[in-house]
Amino acid sequence: MDFTFRQIGIIHSPFTEKKQTPIQPTRSQAIGTVEVFPEFADGLEGLDGFSHLILLYIFDRSEGYTLRIQPFLDDCFHGVFATRYP
């Protein structure tokens, strides 16, 4: 089964380089924004009644990948999906 994604907006971040991204995002004061394209704006109605929003995104500028990585400050390798590694 194949799925096709259609972009409905853009997540904007102040970080333009991977090395700028904080290791622990809870220690960052950075502010990002989410832009939803106008044709999807009606889908936001009632969203203000929720405390959280889950965003699915694609790293469109990613170059290659590895399935096993050693996270920062960790002695062991882990599968990439078990980490927050970009």
N, CA, C and O atoms as a CHARMM CRD file, in Angstrom:
* protein
*
  344
    1    1 MET  N      0.83300  -1.16300   0.00000 PROA 1      0.00000
    2    1 MET  CA     0.00000   0.00000   0.00000 PROA 1      0.00000
    3    1 MET  C      0.89300   1.24600   0.00000 PROA 1      0.00000
    4    1 MET  O      1.82000   1.34500   0.80400 PROA 1      0.00000
    5    2 ASP  N      0.62200   2.17200  -0.87800 PROA 2      0.00000
    6    2 ASP  CA     1.37400   3.41800  -0.96200 PROA 2      0.00000
    7    2 ASP  C      0.49500   4.57800  -0.50500 PROA 2      0.00000
    8    2 ASP  O     -0.72400   4.55500  -0.67400 PROA 2      0.00000
    9    3 PHE  N      1.12800   5.58100   0.06900 PROA 3      0.00000
   10    3 PHE  CA     0.43600   6.78600   0.49000 PROA 3      0.00000
   11    3 PHE  C      1.08900   7.98200  -0.18000 PROA 3      0.00000
   12    3 PHE  O      2.30300   8.01100  -0.37900 PROA 3      0.00000
   13    4 THR  N      0.28800   8.94900  -0.51900 PROA 4      0.00000
   14    4 THR  CA     0.79400  10.19800  -1.07200 PROA 4      0.00000
   15    4 THR  C      0.42700  11.31700  -0.11900 PROA 4      0.00000
   16    4 THR  O     -0.73700  11.46600   0.25100 PROA 4      0.00000
   17    5 PHE  N      1.40700  12.09900   0.27600 PROA 5      0.00000
   18    5 PHE  CA     1.17800  13.23300   1.15200 PROA 5      0.00000
   19    5 PHE  C      1.01500  14.49100   0.32500 PROA 5      0.00000
   20    5 PHE  O      1.66000  14.66200  -0.71000 PROA 5      0.00000
   21    6 ARG  N      0.15200  15.36100   0.79000 PROA 6      0.00000
   22    6 ARG  CA    -0.02400  16.66600   0.15600 PROA 6      0.00000
   23    6 ARG  C      0.31300  17.71400   1.20500 PROA 6      0.00000
   24    6 ARG  O     -0.22100  17.68300   2.31400 PROA 6      0.00000
   25    7 GLN  N      1.18000  18.62200   0.86500 PROA 7      0.00000
   26    7 GLN  CA     1.59800  19.66300   1.79500 PROA 7      0.00000
   27    7 GLN  C      0.43100  20.62300   2.04900 PROA 7      0.00000
   28    7 GLN  O     -0.19200  21.11700   1.10900 PROA 7      0.00000
   29    8 ILE  N      0.14100  20.88300   3.33800 PROA 8      0.00000
   30    8 ILE  CA    -0.93800  21.80800   3.67900 PROA 8      0.00000
   31    8 ILE  C     -0.41200  23.04700   4.39500 PROA 8      0.00000
   32    8 ILE  O     -1.18600  23.93600   4.75100 PROA 8      0.00000
   33    9 GLY  N      0.89500  23.11000   4.60700 PROA 9      0.00000
   34    9 GLY  CA     1.46900  24.27200   5.26800 PROA 9      0.00000
   35    9 GLY  C      2.96400  24.12000   5.43900 PROA 9      0.00000
   36    9 GLY  O      3.58800  23.21100   4.89200 PROA 9      0.00000
   37   10 ILE  N      3.51800  25.03500   6.21100 PROA 10     0.00000
   38   10 ILE  CA     4.96900  25.06400   6.43600 PROA 10     0.00000
   39   10 ILE  C      5.22200  25.35900   7.90900 PROA 10     0.00000
   40   10 ILE  O      4.58000  26.23200   8.49300 PROA 10     0.00000
   41   11 ILE  N      6.15500  24.63100   8.50500 PROA 11     0.00000
   42   11 ILE  CA     6.61300  24.92900   9.85800 PROA 11     0.00000
   43   11 ILE  C      7.85300  25.80700   9.73100 PROA 11     0.00000
   44   11 ILE  O      8.82900  25.41700   9.09000 PROA 11     0.00000
   45   12 HSD  N      7.81700  26.97200  10.33200 PROA 12     0.00000
   46   12 HSD  CA     8.94800  27.90100  10.27200 PROA 12     0.00000
   47   12 HSD  C      9.71000  27.84400  11.59000 PROA 12     0.00000
   48   12 HSD  O      9.10900  27.88700  12.66400 PROA 12     0.00000
   49   13 SER  N     11.01300  27.74800  11.50600 PROA 13     0.00000
   50   13 SER  CA    11.88400  27.67400  12.66800 PROA 13     0.00000
   51   13 SER  C     12.97800  28.72500  12.51700 PROA 13     0.00000
   52   13 SER  O     13.36100  29.05600  11.39500 PROA 13     0.00000
   53   14 PRO  N     13.48800  29.25400  13.62800 PROA 14     0.00000
   54   14 PRO  CA    14.60100  30.18900  13.51700 PROA 14     0.00000
   55   14 PRO  C     15.91900  29.50300  13.16100 PROA 14     0.00000
   56   14 PRO  O     16.90700  30.17500  12.86500 PROA 14     0.00000
   57   15 PHE  N     15.94000  28.17900  13.18800 PROA 15     0.00000
   58   15 PHE  CA    17.17400  27.43800  12.92600 PROA 15     0.00000
   59   15 PHE  C     17.29600  27.11600  11.43900 PROA 15     0.00000
   60   15 PHE  O     16.38400  26.53900  10.84500 PROA 15     0.00000
   61   16 THR  N     18.40400  27.48300  10.85500 PROA 16     0.00000
   62   16 THR  CA    18.62700  27.23100   9.43700 PROA 16     0.00000
   63   16 THR  C     19.68400  26.16900   9.18700 PROA 16     0.00000
   64   16 THR  O     19.83500  25.69800   8.05900 PROA 16     0.00000
   65   17 GLU  N     20.41400  25.78800  10.22200 PROA 17     0.00000
   66   17 GLU  CA    21.45300  24.77800  10.12300 PROA 17     0.00000
   67   17 GLU  C     21.22600  23.72200  11.20500 PROA 17     0.00000
   68   17 GLU  O     20.80100  24.05200  12.31200 PROA 17     0.00000
   69   18 LYS  N     21.50500  22.46100  10.89400 PROA 18     0.00000
   70   18 LYS  CA    21.33500  21.38000  11.86000 PROA 18     0.00000
   71   18 LYS  C     22.12500  21.64600  13.14100 PROA 18     0.00000
   72   18 LYS  O     21.64400  21.36500  14.23800 PROA 18     0.00000
   73   19 LYS  N     23.33000  22.18400  13.00200 PROA 19     0.00000
   74   19 LYS  CA    24.18200  22.42300  14.16600 PROA 19     0.00000
   75   19 LYS  C     23.62900  23.51400  15.08400 PROA 19     0.00000
   76   19 LYS  O     24.05800  23.60600  16.23400 PROA 19     0.00000
   77   20 GLN  N     22.69500  24.33900  14.61900 PROA 20     0.00000
   78   20 GLN  CA    22.08100  25.37500  15.44300 PROA 20     0.00000
   79   20 GLN  C     20.96600  24.81900  16.33400 PROA 20     0.00000
   80   20 GLN  O     20.61000  25.43000  17.34200 PROA 20     0.00000
   81   21 THR  N     20.42400  23.67500  15.96400 PROA 21     0.00000
   82   21 THR  CA    19.26500  23.11100  16.65000 PROA 21     0.00000
   83   21 THR  C     19.65300  22.64300  18.04700 PROA 21     0.00000
   84   21 THR  O     20.63200  21.91200  18.19600 PROA 21     0.00000
   85   22 PRO  N     18.90500  23.04700  19.07500 PROA 22     0.00000
   86   22 PRO  CA    19.23300  22.62300  20.44100 PROA 22     0.00000
   87   22 PRO  C     19.13600  21.11200  20.61200 PROA 22     0.00000
   88   22 PRO  O     18.28300  20.46300  20.00600 PROA 22     0.00000
   89   23 ILE  N     20.01100  20.56100  21.43500 PROA 23     0.00000
   90   23 ILE  CA    19.96900  19.12600  21.71800 PROA 23     0.00000
   91   23 ILE  C     18.72800  18.80300  22.54600 PROA 23     0.00000
   92   23 ILE  O     18.04600  17.81200  22.28300 PROA 23     0.00000
   93   24 GLN  N     18.43800  19.62500  23.53600 PROA 24     0.00000
   94   24 GLN  CA    17.24300  19.47600  24.36600 PROA 24     0.00000
   95   24 GLN  C     16.33600  20.67600  24.10300 PROA 24     0.00000
   96   24 GLN  O     16.62500  21.77600  24.57300 PROA 24     0.00000
   97   25 PRO  N     15.25900  20.48700  23.37000 PROA 25     0.00000
   98   25 PRO  CA    14.42100  21.63400  23.00800 PROA 25     0.00000
   99   25 PRO  C     13.77600  22.33800  24.19500 PROA 25     0.00000
  100   25 PRO  O     13.38100  23.49600  24.06500 PROA 25     0.00000
  101   26 THR  N     13.65600  21.68600  25.33900 PROA 26     0.00000
  102   26 THR  CA    13.04600  22.33500  26.50000 PROA 26     0.00000
  103   26 THR  C     13.93300  23.44300  27.06300 PROA 26     0.00000
  104   26 THR  O     13.46700  24.27400  27.84300 PROA 26     0.00000
  105   27 ARG  N     15.19400  23.45900  26.67700 PROA 27     0.00000
  106   27 ARG  CA    16.10900  24.50300  27.15100 PROA 27     0.00000
  107   27 ARG  C     16.18500  25.68300  26.19300 PROA 27     0.00000
  108   27 ARG  O     16.92500  26.63400  26.44400 PROA 27     0.00000
  109   28 SER  N     15.45000  25.63600  25.12600 PROA 28     0.00000
  110   28 SER  CA    15.49600  26.69300  24.12200 PROA 28     0.00000
  111   28 SER  C     14.33600  27.66100  24.31900 PROA 28     0.00000
  112   28 SER  O     13.23600  27.26100  24.69900 PROA 28     0.00000
  113   29 GLN  N     14.59200  28.91500  24.06100 PROA 29     0.00000
  114   29 GLN  CA    13.54900  29.95000  24.09600 PROA 29     0.00000
  115   29 GLN  C     13.09300  30.30100  22.67600 PROA 29     0.00000
  116   29 GLN  O     12.36200  31.27100  22.47600 PROA 29     0.00000
  117   30 ALA  N     13.52600  29.51500  21.70500 PROA 30     0.00000
  118   30 ALA  CA    13.20400  29.79600  20.30700 PROA 30     0.00000
  119   30 ALA  C     11.70200  29.67800  20.06200 PROA 30     0.00000
  120   30 ALA  O     11.02100  28.84300  20.65700 PROA 30     0.00000
  121   31 ILE  N     11.21500  30.51900  19.19000 PROA 31     0.00000
  122   31 ILE  CA     9.79700  30.51600  18.81800 PROA 31     0.00000
  123   31 ILE  C      9.68800  30.15800  17.34300 PROA 31     0.00000
  124   31 ILE  O     10.35500  30.75000  16.49500 PROA 31     0.00000
  125   32 GLY  N      8.85200  29.19700  17.05700 PROA 32     0.00000
  126   32 GLY  CA     8.56500  28.82400  15.68000 PROA 32     0.00000
  127   32 GLY  C      7.11500  29.14600  15.35900 PROA 32     0.00000
  128   32 GLY  O      6.33300  29.46500  16.25500 PROA 32     0.00000
  129   33 THR  N      6.76300  29.06500  14.10900 PROA 33     0.00000
  130   33 THR  CA     5.37900  29.30500  13.69300 PROA 33     0.00000
  131   33 THR  C      4.95200  28.23100  12.70600 PROA 33     0.00000
  132   33 THR  O      5.77600  27.58900  12.05500 PROA 33     0.00000
  133   34 VAL  N      3.65500  28.05900  12.61700 PROA 34     0.00000
  134   34 VAL  CA     3.08300  27.12900  11.65600 PROA 34     0.00000
  135   34 VAL  C      2.21000  27.93300  10.70100 PROA 34     0.00000
  136   34 VAL  O      1.29500  28.64100  11.12200 PROA 34     0.00000
  137   35 GLU  N      2.50100  27.81600   9.43600 PROA 35     0.00000
  138   35 GLU  CA     1.72100  28.48400   8.39600 PROA 35     0.00000
  139   35 GLU  C      0.85600  27.43200   7.70900 PROA 35     0.00000
  140   35 GLU  O      1.37500  26.48000   7.12600 PROA 35     0.00000
  141   36 VAL  N     -0.45000  27.60400   7.77800 PROA 36     0.00000
  142   36 VAL  CA    -1.37600  26.72200   7.07100 PROA 36     0.00000
  143   36 VAL  C     -1.81600  27.46000   5.81900 PROA 36     0.00000
  144   36 VAL  O     -2.24000  28.61300   5.89000 PROA 36     0.00000
  145   37 PHE  N     -1.71900  26.80600   4.68300 PROA 37     0.00000
  146   37 PHE  CA    -2.09300  27.44700   3.43000 PROA 37     0.00000
  147   37 PHE  C     -3.56800  27.85500   3.46700 PROA 37     0.00000
  148   37 PHE  O     -4.39100  27.14300   4.04200 PROA 37     0.00000
  149   38 PRO  N     -3.90800  29.00000   2.85700 PROA 38     0.00000
  150   38 PRO  CA    -5.26200  29.55200   2.93200 PROA 38     0.00000
  151   38 PRO  C     -6.37800  28.56800   2.57500 PROA 38     0.00000
  152   38 PRO  O     -7.44600  28.60900   3.18500 PROA 38     0.00000
  153   39 GLU  N     -6.15600  27.69900   1.61300 PROA 39     0.00000
  154   39 GLU  CA    -7.21600  26.77400   1.19800 PROA 39     0.00000
  155   39 GLU  C     -7.53800  25.72400   2.26200 PROA 39     0.00000
  156   39 GLU  O     -8.51500  24.98700   2.12600 PROA 39     0.00000
  157   40 PHE  N     -6.72000  25.64700   3.32700 PROA 40     0.00000
  158   40 PHE  CA    -6.96200  24.70600   4.41800 PROA 40     0.00000
  159   40 PHE  C     -7.34900  25.41300   5.71800 PROA 40     0.00000
  160   40 PHE  O     -7.53600  24.75600   6.74200 PROA 40     0.00000
  161   41 ALA  N     -7.47000  26.71400   5.69100 PROA 41     0.00000
  162   41 ALA  CA    -7.72700  27.50000   6.89900 PROA 41     0.00000
  163   41 ALA  C     -9.03000  27.10300   7.59200 PROA 41     0.00000
  164   41 ALA  O     -9.08500  27.11800   8.82200 PROA 41     0.00000
  165   42 ASP  N    -10.06600  26.75400   6.85600 PROA 42     0.00000
  166   42 ASP  CA   -11.33500  26.35500   7.48100 PROA 42     0.00000
  167   42 ASP  C    -11.16900  25.12900   8.37500 PROA 42     0.00000
  168   42 ASP  O    -11.95800  24.93100   9.29900 PROA 42     0.00000
  169   43 GLY  N    -10.17700  24.32400   8.11800 PROA 43     0.00000
  170   43 GLY  CA    -9.92200  23.13400   8.92700 PROA 43     0.00000
  171   43 GLY  C     -9.40800  23.44900  10.31800 PROA 43     0.00000
  172   43 GLY  O     -9.33800  22.55400  11.15900 PROA 43     0.00000
  173   44 LEU  N     -9.04800  24.68900  10.58300 PROA 44     0.00000
  174   44 LEU  CA    -8.54400  25.09800  11.89200 PROA 44     0.00000
  175   44 LEU  C     -9.66000  25.48600  12.85400 PROA 44     0.00000
  176   44 LEU  O     -9.40500  25.70300  14.03800 PROA 44     0.00000
  177   45 GLU  N    -10.88200  25.57500  12.36700 PROA 45     0.00000
  178   45 GLU  CA   -11.99800  26.00900  13.20400 PROA 45     0.00000
  179   45 GLU  C    -12.16000  25.09400  14.41600 PROA 45     0.00000
  180   45 GLU  O    -12.21900  23.87200  14.27800 PROA 45     0.00000
  181   46 GLY  N    -12.23100  25.69400  15.60500 PROA 46     0.00000
  182   46 GLY  CA   -12.39700  24.95500  16.84600 PROA 46     0.00000
  183   46 GLY  C    -11.10800  24.47100  17.46800 PROA 46     0.00000
  184   46 GLY  O    -11.13000  23.90000  18.55800 PROA 46     0.00000
  185   47 LEU  N     -9.98600  24.68300  16.80500 PROA 47     0.00000
  186   47 LEU  CA    -8.70200  24.20300  17.30600 PROA 47     0.00000
  187   47 LEU  C     -8.29100  24.88800  18.60400 PROA 47     0.00000
  188   47 LEU  O     -7.54200  24.31200  19.39400 PROA 47     0.00000
  189   48 ASP  N     -8.76300  26.08800  18.83200 PROA 48     0.00000
  190   48 ASP  CA    -8.37100  26.83000  20.02700 PROA 48     0.00000
  191   48 ASP  C     -8.88300  26.19300  21.31800 PROA 48     0.00000
  192   48 ASP  O     -8.50200  26.63200  22.40300 PROA 48     0.00000
  193   49 GLY  N     -9.72500  25.18400  21.23200 PROA 49     0.00000
  194   49 GLY  CA   -10.21900  24.49000  22.41200 PROA 49     0.00000
  195   49 GLY  C     -9.33300  23.34400  22.86700 PROA 49     0.00000
  196   49 GLY  O     -9.67300  22.64800  23.82400 PROA 49     0.00000
  197   50 PHE  N     -8.21900  23.13700  22.21000 PROA 50     0.00000
  198   50 PHE  CA    -7.30700  22.03400  22.53100 PROA 50     0.00000
  199   50 PHE  C     -6.01000  22.56000  23.11900 PROA 50     0.00000
  200   50 PHE  O     -5.58900  23.67700  22.81700 PROA 50     0.00000
  201   51 SER  N     -5.37700  21.74500  23.96300 PROA 51     0.00000
  202   51 SER  CA    -4.12100  22.15400  24.57800 PROA 51     0.00000
  203   51 SER  C     -2.90200  21.75700  23.74600 PROA 51     0.00000
  204   51 SER  O     -1.83600  22.35700  23.89000 PROA 51     0.00000
  205   52 HSD  N     -3.04800  20.75200  22.87500 PROA 52     0.00000
  206   52 HSD  CA    -1.91800  20.27200  22.09000 PROA 52     0.00000
  207   52 HSD  C     -2.34000  20.03200  20.64400 PROA 52     0.00000
  208   52 HSD  O     -3.51100  19.80900  20.33900 PROA 52     0.00000
  209   53 LEU  N     -1.35800  20.08500  19.78500 PROA 53     0.00000
  210   53 LEU  CA    -1.55500  19.81900  18.36800 PROA 53     0.00000
  211   53 LEU  C     -0.41000  18.92900  17.91200 PROA 53     0.00000
  212   53 LEU  O      0.75100  19.23200  18.18600 PROA 53     0.00000
  213   54 ILE  N     -0.71000  17.85900  17.23400 PROA 54     0.00000
  214   54 ILE  CA     0.32800  16.96700  16.71100 PROA 54     0.00000
  215   54 ILE  C      0.57500  17.32100  15.25300 PROA 54     0.00000
  216   54 ILE  O     -0.34700  17.30100  14.43700 PROA 54     0.00000
  217   55 LEU  N      1.81500  17.64200  14.93200 PROA 55     0.00000
  218   55 LEU  CA     2.18900  18.00100  13.56600 PROA 55     0.00000
  219   55 LEU  C      3.01700  16.88000  12.96000 PROA 55     0.00000
  220   55 LEU  O      3.99200  16.43000  13.56300 PROA 55     0.00000
  221   56 LEU  N      2.64600  16.43700  11.80100 PROA 56     0.00000
  222   56 LEU  CA     3.44700  15.47600  11.04300 PROA 56     0.00000
  223   56 LEU  C      4.23000  16.27500  10.00900 PROA 56     0.00000
  224   56 LEU  O      3.67800  17.12800   9.31500 PROA 56     0.00000
  225   57 TYR  N      5.50500  15.99000   9.91900 PROA 57     0.00000
  226   57 TYR  CA     6.32600  16.79000   9.02300 PROA 57     0.00000
  227   57 TYR  C      7.36100  15.92900   8.32200 PROA 57     0.00000
  228   57 TYR  O      7.64100  14.79900   8.72300 PROA 57     0.00000
  229   58 ILE  N      7.91300  16.49000   7.28000 PROA 58     0.00000
  230   58 ILE  CA     8.95300  15.82300   6.50100 PROA 58     0.00000
  231   58 ILE  C     10.19500  16.70900   6.52100 PROA 58     0.00000
  232   58 ILE  O     10.11600  17.91200   6.26800 PROA 58     0.00000
  233   59 PHE  N     11.32700  16.10900   6.82100 PROA 59     0.00000
  234   59 PHE  CA    12.59300  16.83700   6.74500 PROA 59     0.00000
  235   59 PHE  C     12.97700  16.93500   5.26900 PROA 59     0.00000
  236   59 PHE  O     13.69800  16.08200   4.75100 PROA 59     0.00000
  237   60 ASP  N     12.50100  17.95800   4.60900 PROA 60     0.00000
  238   60 ASP  CA    12.69200  18.07200   3.16400 PROA 60     0.00000
  239   60 ASP  C     14.11300  18.42300   2.75600 PROA 60     0.00000
  240   60 ASP  O     14.45400  18.33700   1.57600 PROA 60     0.00000
  241   61 ARG  N     14.94000  18.81400   3.70200 PROA 61     0.00000
  242   61 ARG  CA    16.33500  19.15900   3.36600 PROA 61     0.00000
  243   61 ARG  C     17.32400  18.12400   3.88300 PROA 61     0.00000
  244   61 ARG  O     18.53600  18.34200   3.86000 PROA 61     0.00000
  245   62 SER  N     16.80300  17.00600   4.34500 PROA 62     0.00000
  246   62 SER  CA    17.65100  15.95200   4.87200 PROA 62     0.00000
  247   62 SER  C     18.45600  15.31500   3.74300 PROA 62     0.00000
  248   62 SER  O     17.96000  15.12600   2.63200 PROA 62     0.00000
  249   63 GLU  N     19.68800  14.99600   4.04800 PROA 63     0.00000
  250   63 GLU  CA    20.56600  14.36100   3.06500 PROA 63     0.00000
  251   63 GLU  C     21.03500  13.02100   3.61200 PROA 63     0.00000
  252   63 GLU  O     21.95900  12.95900   4.42300 PROA 63     0.00000
  253   64 GLY  N     20.39700  11.96000   3.16700 PROA 64     0.00000
  254   64 GLY  CA    20.78300  10.62500   3.60500 PROA 64     0.00000
  255   64 GLY  C     20.29000  10.32100   5.00600 PROA 64     0.00000
  256   64 GLY  O     19.70300  11.17000   5.67600 PROA 64     0.00000
  257   65 TYR  N     20.53700   9.10200   5.43400 PROA 65     0.00000
  258   65 TYR  CA    20.12300   8.68300   6.76700 PROA 65     0.00000
  259   65 TYR  C     20.87400   7.43300   7.16200 PROA 65     0.00000
  260   65 TYR  O     21.49600   6.77500   6.32800 PROA 65     0.00000
  261   66 THR  N     20.81000   7.11400   8.43900 PROA 66     0.00000
  262   66 THR  CA    21.33100   5.86500   8.96500 PROA 66     0.00000
  263   66 THR  C     20.29100   5.32800   9.93800 PROA 66     0.00000
  264   66 THR  O     19.63300   6.11100  10.62300 PROA 66     0.00000
  265   67 LEU  N     20.13100   4.03200  10.01100 PROA 67     0.00000
  266   67 LEU  CA    19.08900   3.44200  10.83500 PROA 67     0.00000
  267   67 LEU  C     19.50300   3.21400  12.28100 PROA 67     0.00000
  268   67 LEU  O     18.65300   3.04400  13.15500 PROA 67     0.00000
  269   68 ARG  N     20.81400   3.21200  12.53300 PROA 68     0.00000
  270   68 ARG  CA    21.30800   3.04100  13.90600 PROA 68     0.00000
  271   68 ARG  C     22.22800   4.21300  14.20900 PROA 68     0.00000
  272   68 ARG  O     23.15400   4.50200  13.45200 PROA 68     0.00000
  273   69 ILE  N     21.96200   4.88700  15.33200 PROA 69     0.00000
  274   69 ILE  CA    22.77100   6.04600  15.69300 PROA 69     0.00000
  275   69 ILE  C     23.13500   5.98600  17.17100 PROA 69     0.00000
  276   69 ILE  O     22.49600   5.28900  17.95900 PROA 69     0.00000
  277   70 GLN  N     24.16900   6.72600  17.52500 PROA 70     0.00000
  278   70 GLN  CA    24.56400   6.85800  18.92200 PROA 70     0.00000
  279   70 GLN  C     24.19100   8.27200  19.35200 PROA 70     0.00000
  280   70 GLN  O     24.86800   9.22900  18.97800 PROA 70     0.00000
  281   71 PRO  N     23.11800   8.41500  20.13700 PROA 71     0.00000
  282   71 PRO  CA    22.68800   9.74700  20.55900 PROA 71     0.00000
  283   71 PRO  C     23.74400  10.45700  21.39800 PROA 71     0.00000
  284   71 PRO  O     24.60000   9.82100  22.01300 PROA 71     0.00000
  285   72 PHE  N     23.66700  11.77100  21.41100 PROA 72     0.00000
  286   72 PHE  CA    24.54400  12.60900  22.21600 PROA 72     0.00000
  287   72 PHE  C     24.43900  12.17600  23.67500 PROA 72     0.00000
  288   72 PHE  O     23.33700  11.95000  24.17400 PROA 72     0.00000
  289   73 LEU  N     25.55500  12.06100  24.35300 PROA 73     0.00000
  290   73 LEU  CA    25.65600  11.67000  25.76200 PROA 73     0.00000
  291   73 LEU  C     25.14900  10.25500  26.03300 PROA 73     0.00000
  292   73 LEU  O     24.68900   9.96800  27.13800 PROA 73     0.00000
  293   74 ASP  N     25.22400   9.37500  25.04800 PROA 74     0.00000
  294   74 ASP  CA    24.80800   7.98300  25.22500 PROA 74     0.00000
  295   74 ASP  C     25.94600   7.08400  24.76700 PROA 74     0.00000
  296   74 ASP  O     26.63400   7.40000  23.79600 PROA 74     0.00000
  297   75 ASP  N     26.15200   5.96900  25.45500 PROA 75     0.00000
  298   75 ASP  CA    27.22900   5.04800  25.10700 PROA 75     0.00000
  299   75 ASP  C     26.78900   3.96100  24.13200 PROA 75     0.00000
  300   75 ASP  O     27.62700   3.25000  23.57600 PROA 75     0.00000
  301   76 CYS  N     25.49000   3.82800  23.92300 PROA 76     0.00000
  302   76 CYS  CA    24.96100   2.74100  23.10600 PROA 76     0.00000
  303   76 CYS  C     24.33100   3.25400  21.80900 PROA 76     0.00000
  304   76 CYS  O     23.88400   4.39700  21.71200 PROA 76     0.00000
  305   77 PHE  N     24.31600   2.37200  20.83400 PROA 77     0.00000
  306   77 PHE  CA    23.61200   2.66800  19.59200 PROA 77     0.00000
  307   77 PHE  C     22.13700   2.28800  19.74800 PROA 77     0.00000
  308   77 PHE  O     21.79800   1.34600  20.46400 PROA 77     0.00000
  309   78 HSD  N     21.28600   3.02400  19.07700 PROA 78     0.00000
  310   78 HSD  CA    19.84700   2.77900  19.09500 PROA 78     0.00000
  311   78 HSD  C     19.31000   2.89700  17.68000 PROA 78     0.00000
  312   78 HSD  O     19.91500   3.54600  16.82600 PROA 78     0.00000
  313   79 GLY  N     18.18100   2.27100  17.43900 PROA 79     0.00000
  314   79 GLY  CA    17.49600   2.48300  16.17500 PROA 79     0.00000
  315   79 GLY  C     17.01800   3.92600  16.11200 PROA 79     0.00000
  316   79 GLY  O     16.52800   4.46200  17.10500 PROA 79     0.00000
  317   80 VAL  N     17.15700   4.54800  14.96900 PROA 80     0.00000
  318   80 VAL  CA    16.84100   5.96800  14.82600 PROA 80     0.00000
  319   80 VAL  C     15.40700   6.30500  15.25400 PROA 80     0.00000
  320   80 VAL  O     15.15000   7.41100  15.72900 PROA 80     0.00000
  321   81 PHE  N     14.47400   5.36200  15.08900 PROA 81     0.00000
  322   81 PHE  CA    13.07400   5.63000  15.44000 PROA 81     0.00000
  323   81 PHE  C     12.85400   5.62100  16.95600 PROA 81     0.00000
  324   81 PHE  O     11.79700   6.04000  17.42600 PROA 81     0.00000
  325   82 ALA  N     13.83800   5.15000  17.72100 PROA 82     0.00000
  326   82 ALA  CA    13.74700   5.13500  19.17900 PROA 82     0.00000
  327   82 ALA  C     14.43200   6.36000  19.78400 PROA 82     0.00000
  328   82 ALA  O     14.67000   6.41500  20.99100 PROA 82     0.00000
  329   83 THR  N     14.74200   7.33400  18.94100 PROA 83     0.00000
  330   83 THR  CA    15.42900   8.54600  19.39800 PROA 83     0.00000
  331   83 THR  C     14.73100   9.77900  18.82900 PROA 83     0.00000
  332   83 THR  O     13.76300   9.67500  18.07600 PROA 83     0.00000
  333   84 ARG  N     15.24300  10.93400  19.20500 PROA 84     0.00000
  334   84 ARG  CA    14.75800  12.18800  18.62300 PROA 84     0.00000
  335   84 ARG  C     15.73300  12.69700  17.56500 PROA 84     0.00000
  336   84 ARG  O     15.67100  13.86100  17.16700 PROA 84     0.00000
  337   85 TYR  N     16.62000  11.83800  17.11600 PROA 85     0.00000
  338   85 TYR  CA    17.62000  12.23500  16.13500 PROA 85     0.00000
  339   85 TYR  C     16.93800  12.65500  14.83800 PROA 85     0.00000
  340   85 TYR  O     16.05300  11.95400  14.34800 PROA 85     0.00000
  341   86 PRO  N     17.34600  13.79800  14.27600 PROA 86     0.00000
  342   86 PRO  CA    16.69500  14.25500  13.03500 PROA 86     0.00000
  343   86 PRO  C     17.05900  13.42800  11.82400 PROA 86     0.00000
  344   86 PRO  O     16.58300  13.70400  10.72200 PROA 86     0.00000
